[in-house]
Each structure stands twice: as structure tokens, then as C-alpha cells.
Amino acid sequence: MRKPLRGEVKTQGTWGEVILERILEESGLREGYEYVLQGEGLDLRNQQGNRIRPDVVIRLPQGRHVIVDAKVSLVAYERYVNSSEPEEQAKAGADLVRSIKAHIDGLHSRAYQHQPEMNSPDYVVLFMPLEGALATALSLDPELTSYGWKQGVVLTTPTTLMATLGIIAHLWRQENQQAHALEIARQSGALYDKFVGFVASLEEVGKHIERSQTAYQKAYNQLKTGRGNLIARAEGLRDMGAAASKRLPDGLVEAALDGDSMHSPVEAEV
């Protein structure tokens, strides 16, 4: 940790962003879904038309957003911690408070939360990766939180931000469960409608089968039953010498002749 404490402002800012991303990953939120980095895909611009990139935009259910920006005031904090002289420590403490206020003022001037693409509360979350730095600043200036709130900036640390992200993750779980319940209800209704249609189609198939069976039985009766049925007539032609190389099944012929009064046994004896 000593290296980022003594690093340049850019290095410290990058370190703060890394800590912020790690907390987001541990919260269970997913990049590209529940949050995006550097305003990815949102095309946020200031009044001059220049692209602006807040560190994190967290998506909430119902299309709302929370903006989080990491800020580090480590140089002044290190001086305060390492100061052995009361006057030097007091000066470092004042510099620490001024540094945090400058971060608050900077976020206020950027007005991320008032961008047309943002459906956000009237505040931005300022994330400070070192718990001790903010605790020290608040001990030196208890009104610092109130100062930030008036500027539309909420001060957080890893502990408080993780608690906030836990609430957001819970909201997303409830949202997803509700969405799944609605989808299950929708699919259940669609399945029931499909089943009703299937039953109606099956009943129609049954009617067609019944009509086919009736037609088949009628045709079959014409073939082998009744006076002058077709099999009996065909057999009569064969008996009269019609040239044929094949024969109908004996059982079918007997049934047809028994049902044909034209070939009844009584007439055959006469």
C-alpha cells in the first residue's frame, strides 16, 4: 500500500478505481449488466458536448441509476498519519479536509446525475478506498458529510459501499424473481392455450377417423354383404368361365355368398 500512498495523483486515482471494481465484483453485481465502467455504452456528455466518464454507473431496477466515482486523498492522509509535530499534523489534517471538499466540489460541478440519459437520484456517490482517511477527516470536520450532501455528494468507504451494493443486489434478485414469476405465468397460459388447441385438433382427428371407419364399413359391406354384392358377382363371373389367374380368399368368398340371396342354397338346388 505504501507505493500508491506516495504515488502521483493519477496513480492514486487508478488504485482507487481498482479497489472500487474489486468491491463491485465481490458484491455479486455483474459488469455490463448491473453496472458499467467509465459510462460504457451511455454516451454521457457535458454541456460543451465533451464525453464524460464516471467511474461506475450502477443500474437499478425500473431503469434507474446510481453513479459512483472513486477519489483518493492519500498524500495529505499519509502526512497526517506520519506527522510527529502537532502543528504539522494539524496542517496535514486541514489539507486532508480541503482535498475531500475539493473532490466533492468537482463531482458537484460535473453533475453526472443530471445527465439526460441518467435516471438517477439527486446525488453522486464519492467512494474513498481508505476507511481511515474519511474517518480522520470526519473527526476533524464533523460537518463534512453535511457539506457533501448539500452538494449532492454522498461519502462512502469500502464498508458502507459494500452494504449499499448488497441492498442493490437484493433489489435485483427480487426484480429477477418477479420477472421469472411473470414469465412462468405467461408461459403457463400459453401452454394451456396450446393444450386446448391440441385437444380440439385431437377431437377433430377422432371425428375424421370415425367418419373414415363408417365409410370403410359401408364400402366393405357393399363388397361382401347384401343381395348382389360385388364379391358374389365377381365369383359368378369366374364360375361362368372368366379367365382369372388369381382367387379371392376362401373365407371372404364364403361370407359374401352366404349374404347374397341370388346365390342362396335353396336357389342353387332349384
C-alpha positions in Angstrom: 0.0 0.0 0.0 3.0 2.3 0.5 3.5 2.7 -3.2 0.1 4.1 -4.1 0.2 6.3 -1.0 3.3 8.0 -2.3 2.4 7.8 -6.0 1.2 10.6 -8.2 -2.4 11.7 -8.4 -3.1 9.6 -11.5 -1.6 6.5 -9.9 -3.7 7.0 -6.8 -6.8 7.5 -8.8 -6.2 4.3 -10.7 -5.6 2.5 -7.4 -8.9 3.8 -6.1 -10.7 2.6 -9.2 -9.2 -0.9 -8.9 -10.4 -1.1 -5.3 -13.9 0.1 -6.4 -14.0 -2.6 -9.2 -13.0 -5.3 -6.7 -15.8 -4.4 -4.3 -18.3 -4.4 -7.2 -17.2 -7.9 -8.2 -17.5 -9.1 -4.7 -20.9 -7.7 -4.3 -22.3 -10.1 -6.9 -23.3 -7.4 -9.4 -22.1 -8.1 -13.0 -20.2 -5.7 -15.2 -22.2 -5.0 -18.4 -25.5 -6.0 -16.7 -26.0 -4.3 -13.3 -23.2 -1.8 -13.7 -20.9 -0.4 -16.4 -17.4 1.2 -16.1 -16.5 4.6 -17.5 -20.0 5.2 -18.8 -19.6 2.4 -21.3 -22.5 2.4 -23.8 -24.2 5.5 -22.3 -22.6 8.3 -24.3 -22.7 10.8 -21.5 -21.6 14.4 -22.4 -21.3 17.7 -20.6 -22.9 21.0 -21.8 -19.9 21.6 -24.1 -20.5 18.2 -25.8 -17.4 16.6 -24.4 -17.6 12.9 -23.4 -17.7 12.4 -19.6 -16.8 9.0 -18.0 -17.9 8.5 -14.4 -16.0 5.6 -12.9 -19.1 3.4 -12.4 -22.8 3.7 -13.3 -24.8 1.1 -11.3 -28.1 0.1 -12.9 -31.1 -0.2 -10.6 -34.5 -2.0 -11.3 -37.0 0.1 -13.3 -34.3 1.9 -15.3 -32.8 3.9 -12.5 -29.1 4.6 -12.0 -26.6 5.3 -9.2 -23.3 7.0 -10.1 -20.1 6.1 -8.1 -16.8 7.9 -8.5 -13.6 6.9 -6.7 -11.5 9.7 -5.2 -8.3 9.4 -3.2 -6.7 12.0 -0.8 -3.8 9.8 0.3 -0.9 12.3 0.3 -2.5 14.5 2.9 -3.6 11.5 4.9 -0.1 10.0 4.9 1.3 13.2 6.1 -1.3 13.4 8.9 -0.6 9.8 10.0 3.2 10.2 9.9 3.3 13.6 11.5 5.0 13.8 14.9 4.6 17.5 15.4 1.2 18.8 16.4 1.4 21.8 14.1 2.5 19.7 11.1 -0.3 17.2 11.8 -2.9 19.9 12.1 -1.8 21.4 8.8 -1.9 17.9 7.1 -5.4 17.3 8.6 -6.6 20.6 7.2 -5.2 19.7 3.8 -7.0 16.3 4.0 -10.3 18.0 4.7 -9.7 20.5 1.9 -8.8 17.7 -0.5 -12.0 15.9 0.2 -14.0 19.1 -0.2 -12.3 19.7 -3.5 -13.4 16.2 -4.6 -16.9 17.0 -3.5 -16.9 20.3 -5.4 -15.5 18.6 -8.5 -18.3 16.0 -8.6 -20.9 18.7 -7.9 -19.7 20.7 -10.9 -19.7 17.6 -13.2 -23.4 17.0 -12.3 -23.3 13.4 -13.6 -26.7 12.7 -12.0 -28.4 15.4 -14.1 -27.4 14.0 -17.5 -30.4 13.4 -19.8 -29.5 9.7 -20.1 -29.5 9.2 -16.3 -32.5 8.4 -14.2 -30.7 8.9 -11.0 -31.3 10.3 -7.5 -30.1 13.8 -6.9 -26.7 12.7 -5.7 -23.4 11.1 -6.7 -21.6 8.5 -4.5 -18.0 9.5 -3.7 -16.0 6.4 -2.9 -12.9 6.7 -0.7 -11.0 3.4 -0.7 -9.3 4.1 2.7 -11.6 3.9 5.7 -9.1 5.7 7.9 -8.8 8.7 5.6 -12.5 9.5 5.7 -12.7 8.7 9.4 -9.9 11.1 10.1 -11.4 13.8 8.0 -14.8 13.4 9.7 -13.2 13.6 13.2 -11.5 16.9 12.1 -14.7 18.3 10.4 -17.9 16.6 11.6 -19.8 18.7 9.1 -18.1 17.2 6.1 -20.9 14.7 5.4 -23.5 17.5 5.6 -21.3 19.6 3.2 -21.2 16.8 0.7 -25.0 16.2 1.0 -25.7 19.8 0.2 -23.5 19.5 -2.9 -25.3 16.3 -4.0 -22.5 14.0 -3.0 -22.6 11.1 -0.6 -19.4 9.9 1.0 -18.7 6.2 1.2 -15.9 3.8 2.2 -15.5 0.1 1.3 -17.6 -0.9 4.3 -20.5 1.4 3.6 -20.4 1.0 -0.2 -20.5 -2.8 0.2 -23.6 -2.5 2.4 -25.2 -0.3 -0.3 -24.3 -2.7 -3.1 -25.7 -5.6 -1.0 -29.1 -3.8 -0.9 -28.9 -3.1 -4.7 -28.1 -6.8 -5.4 -31.1 -7.8 -3.2 -33.3 -5.5 -5.2 -32.1 -7.1 -8.4 -32.8 -10.6 -7.1 -36.3 -9.6 -6.2 -36.7 -8.0 -9.6 -35.5 -11.1 -11.4 -37.7 -13.4 -9.2 -40.7 -11.2 -10.1 -39.8 -11.2 -13.8 -39.4 -15.0 -13.7 -42.7 -15.4 -11.9 -44.4 -13.2 -14.6 -42.6 -15.2 -17.3 -43.7 -18.5 -15.8 -47.3 -17.2 -15.6 -47.1 -16.1 -19.3 -45.6 -19.4 -20.5 -48.1 -21.4 -18.4 -51.0 -19.5 -20.0 -49.5 -20.1 -23.4 -49.0 -23.8 -22.7 -52.6 -24.1 -21.5 -53.9 -22.4 -24.7 -51.7 -24.7 -26.7 -53.1 -27.7 -24.9 -56.7 -26.6 -25.5 -55.9 -26.3 -29.2 -54.3 -29.7 -29.2 -57.3 -31.3 -27.6 -59.6 -29.6 -30.2 -57.3 -30.9 -33.0 -57.3 -34.4 -31.5 -61.1 -34.4 -31.3 -61.2 -33.4 -34.9 -58.9 -36.2 -35.8 -61.2 -38.6 -33.9 -64.2 -37.4 -35.9 -62.3 -37.9 -39.2 -61.3 -41.4 -38.1 -64.9 -42.2 -37.1 -66.1 -40.9 -40.5 -63.4 -42.9 -42.2 -64.4 -46.0 -40.3 -68.0 -45.6 -41.2 -67.1 -45.1 -44.9 -64.8 -48.1 -44.8 -67.5 -50.3 -43.2 -70.1 -49.1 -45.8 -67.7 -49.8 -48.7 -66.8 -53.2 -47.2 -70.5 -54.1 -46.8 -71.0 -53.3 -50.4 -68.2 -55.6 -51.2 -69.3 -58.7 -49.4 -72.8 -58.4 -48.0 -76.3 -57.9 -49.4 -78.0 -59.1 -52.5 -75.8 -59.0 -55.5 -72.7 -57.9 -53.5 -69.5 -57.4 -55.6 -67.6 -60.5 -54.5 -70.6 -62.7 -55.2 -70.9 -61.2 -58.7 -67.2 -61.5 -59.3 -67.3 -65.1 -58.3 -70.3 -65.7 -60.6 -68.3 -64.4 -63.5 -65.4 -66.7 -62.6 -67.9 -69.6 -62.4 -69.1 -68.8 -65.8 -65.6 -69.1 -67.2 -64.0 -65.7 -66.8 -60.2 -66.1 -67.3 -58.5 -65.4 -64.0 -55.2 -66.4 -62.6 -55.9 -65.4 -59.0 -58.6 -66.1 -56.5 -60.2 -64.2 -53.6 -59.7 -65.6 -50.1 -62.0 -68.5 -49.5 -63.3 -67.1 -46.2 -64.2 -63.8 -47.8 -65.9 -65.6 -50.7 -68.0 -67.8 -48.4 -69.1 -64.9 -46.4 -70.1 -63.0 -49.5 -72.0 -65.9 -51.0 -73.8 -66.5 -47.7 -75.0 -62.9 -47.7 -76.2 -63.0 -51.3 -79.7 -64.3 -51.8 -79.0 -64.6 -55.6 -76.7 -67.5 -54.7 -78.6 -68.9 -51.8 -78.5 -72.7 -51.3 -82.3 -73.0 -52.0 -82.0 -71.4 -55.4 -78.9 -73.4 -56.2 -80.9 -76.7 -55.6 -83.7 -75.5 -57.9 
